């Protein structure tokens, strides 16, 4: 599916169901039911950044140095990475 990601690697660090994943550069961006958007290093799987939201994060999009998210609480956020 994503040929540039290490095959068979498991990325943990989520407190609940993962709703969405976006690969961009050397990072994965995830949205999770626990109300967090996370930036994870592709090689190490380490969470290098997390941003709390009021509801589950259903979508993530990266554009330049910003992360855009949509949440269960009908909120949308743009956050500088």
N, C-alpha and C positions, 0 to 999 in steps of 0.2 A: 504494500500500500504506500509506504513512505520509504523509498529505497535508500535515502540518506540517513535513516535512523538505524541504530544497532539492532540487528535481528534478535528477537527473543528476549530483549531487555524488559524487565518489569519496572514500571515507575510507580512508586508508592507515595506516601506523604499526604494522602487525602483522608479526610475524616468521614466521608460519606460517598455516595454515588457520584461518578464523574459524568457530567452532562455533555461536555464538549472538549475537544482538543484541537489546537492549532499549532503546526510546526512552522517555525520561522527562524532561519539562521541556525545557530547552535542551541536553540531553546524550544521547549514545548510550553505552550500556554494552555492552561486548563480552567474550566469552570466547573464548580462542584456544588452539590446539594447542600453542603455545610455552610454555604455563604461566602466562600473564598474563591478568588481568581488567583492562580499561581503561575509563576515563571520558573521552569525547571531546566537545569543544565542537561542537555541530551546525553552527554557522555557519562556523567556521574550519577544522574537521577536526583541530584540535590535540589531542594527548593531554595532558590536564591532570592525570591521576592514573593510576597503574598499581600493581597489587599482584601479587606473584609467588606462585605455587602450586607444589606438587611435581609435579603432572601437568597435562595439558591441562584447560582450564576448559570444561565442557560446558553449563553453564547459569548464568545470572545473573538476579537479581531485586532490584529496588530497593524499599525500604519505609522511608519517612521518611529519616533520615540514615544508613541502613545498606545495604550491598550484601551480598547472600547469594549464595554460589557453590557449585557442585557440580563435583567434579573427577574425572579418570580414576583417581586414586590412591585413590578411595573416600572422600576427605576432603570435608567441608563446612565452609564458613567464613562467619562474619558479620564484616564489617569496617566500622568507622565511616568514613563519607565525610567 
